[in-house]
Amino acid sequence: MDIQENFVNKVAQSGIISFDLGKYYHDGERVVYDIKENLFQGLMLREKDFREFIKTHDWSVYAGKNVAIICSADAIVPTWAFMLVANKLSGLAKSFVFGDLNVLEFSLFKNEIDAINFEDYKDQRVVVKGCSKKPVPVSAYVYLTEKLTPIVKSIMYGEPCSTVPVYKRA
């Protein structure tokens, strides 16, 4: 008798769908644009100087990149300054956000998650994989849970052979 004939993959027969958020990782380069570099004496932004910088800076260095726009200095920066940077990045950068690299990372995952057809998961039992070959922020798991909860029968976290229940429809 062949041992393989008796082997039954119960996970495959369970009807559980495995969801790997790592597959939605955006491989593009991530960079930070810090307005701190444009502050006069590290304290304040001079409009005339900043507008001149906006005109003369080589914005092409951000082409195709994902940009986090921040001001890491403890200074009051008017909103229009961030808007001017965004305007220059528009159509050039792959994507950009106001916030640090964590905010950028969530934004990249959110864009990918929003493109998923969640009807494919309607009334299904889903295991959201806990281990991935790519880094996945907790914020992406939370957002995915928000999207899945009204649609699926259940959500589990981990691996199909060892899961933690997250949600089960009553």
Secondary structure, DSSP 8 states (H G I E B T S, - for coil): --HHHH---HHHHTTEEEE-GGGG---S-EEEEEGGGGSBTTTB--HHHHHHHHHHS-GGGGTT-EEEEE--SS----HHHHHHHHHHHTTTSSEEEES-HHHHHHHHHHHHHHTS-GGGGTT-EEEEES--SS---HHHHHHHHHHHTTT-SEEEEEETTEEEEEEE--
